[in-house]
């Protein structure tokens, strides 16, 4: 066989997925089996209903439409250009073609025998993943298993931009002592300090007679709880130790260790044999170990935030978090992890902002500042899905007070919110254009007013109410008395229970943005205005999914799950018959979120508007595939909530 | 043939040539659709352009059947040569052929590969002459395969069947020019296999053009 010719074919195929994932050896095997065919404009490569040929096609040059006849008219369902793979579904499903392959321009095709590809599918997981990720959106021949495409986030990665930031590697990268300094109960503080000094370590673990950890004393504890508090050194360690201790399994992966420390603001985390404090200690990780291994880690940033009251510095740290986000995305860190880190950072900033505000305002309202309140994040921040600093959406709820005290109490919380928002804006967040913020008197209300709001929206579901509902139903308590937020949630379920038809209206609202299926060559892009020729990923891809998830979770009366992926995951367990669809929807949402964040970082915007031309072929394909579950979800909503019978 | 050659001893027909000639007992039916034919597209790189003095250095071939180019069927072979020509090396850059075979070995592999398929080449006359020359010591007198010249086919399609060759600028029918005109990206030019691959792509495009002009059977294609 001629190497020149085989190499020429290889060279072409290698440029396009899924061939780009093949090893040189496998690609050679594929290339040698390829056949070239030429069709001219107007010919059909295959027709709907034809038995599948023994090969699928890669378009070398020209263009091909995948079409369907509808009342004698040709409807183009998809468009293939150079490098596009088509005619695969019929092969994989071993059944007739579901569309026509119409030649739109003179086309040279590579026909790849499916036999050789069967081998490839078995040997290369990326390729099977690529096919599993729903080859041609909307075609249901092979059930697209998007849950697999969770891993497809890898495909969104630009292969050339590996910064090699080892943020998410195995624990080998994290060096921590496995010899843990410990002492028994009854040891004096003085003795413990001496041991720490001898071993030159910053902490000592107190163990029981079995050697299981019961508490910990750190350098900081020695300083604050012993010396500063004037406690004599003869006092026993158990008197001052922090107890119980937080432990994790010694084989926990790095993200788990990381997240546990970040979420609990821990400086030391003890690793034990079985992960509980009822087993032997195997090591101790300090935040210092983490810092050493990761110069720009979230823990460092949160630590930094916790130690400053300077707004400029807070902004600087939040900017660094954005850089970190870029690294995370490029390094394929799971998006739920990324989102929870970023939410955590945002939450810390919000908490700091509230504390700063209290310091400023409280002295003028000595009575009112004792009224319990809760600062709420709404919308995407409420759902813990805000990766970039997009618009602020928040609100404040406070405990009901007697009528005569209400004006002054309200004045206090409005003044407080005003300060909070100003701090947040100074930290680089953008004000909400429709003023859904706590400093808007309308959204800074006592619990009873909030309950009235929700009752009103549910009982009079007009356009405005539904819009409000979609924003305000996704609230999450960030600071303050969380029971107030819980009461709000219970109230919502109660009123919905009394007025079930509301869900139908919400469903109708969720169907307002149909997925951009059946697009031609590109995505549905904006026709005019500032974002002409751009694709609105928020409106057309993310909102339909977030709306559907909210509605479905409401219909199941599930409390406390505020996040779109988590909601879909929960739904998958609640409705096993639809589990595959919900898992796909969760994956699709992840893909959109990731893509939006990448776009936002690249363009320095919110990432909402994506220029389809700037996306790689694979990214376009993935994005297209991710629309499929939206369509199916909307069908579920239509049937389940009988939206066809709801007047507009 | 000159008169004195009658007295020259002709090389004995070798078994491989006899075997090759056995393919041609039955002619291809004129009614057979082009889509059912098998073509073997060939190209040679030679030490020069004079079939009397020069000989083959490299051979490339690829088959087309059912209007499909089969990569699997492609062949590439280098032939030992005593003659080195600076001018031809400049074109094809074959200096030290790797895996080169003797002329005998080459012919032994080539004839069965050719079989009775329709031989296709660009400016076929030259390649044919070179191939017949290398086969002569083994008793090959002539290639019996039907021949399609992609240059001639292109002229016929572009100027009609009764074209007047004297009125055509032959330069427009070089492989390079035709590839350009038929939008075939040029790669691996002046490598026998590469040229054969280009010629094969040209042929499937020309055959599609031919079909539109009513050239659909073997008979239609070979009617010059």
Interface residues (C-beta under 8 A of the other chain):
Chain A: X1 X2 X3 X4 X5 X6 X8 X9 X31 X32 X33 X34 X35 X36 X37 X38 X39 X40 X61 X108 X111
Chain B: X60 X61 X62 X67 X68 X69 X70 X71 X72 X74 X75 X76 X183 X187 X188 X191 X193 X194 X196 X197 X200 X201 X204 X205 X208 X212
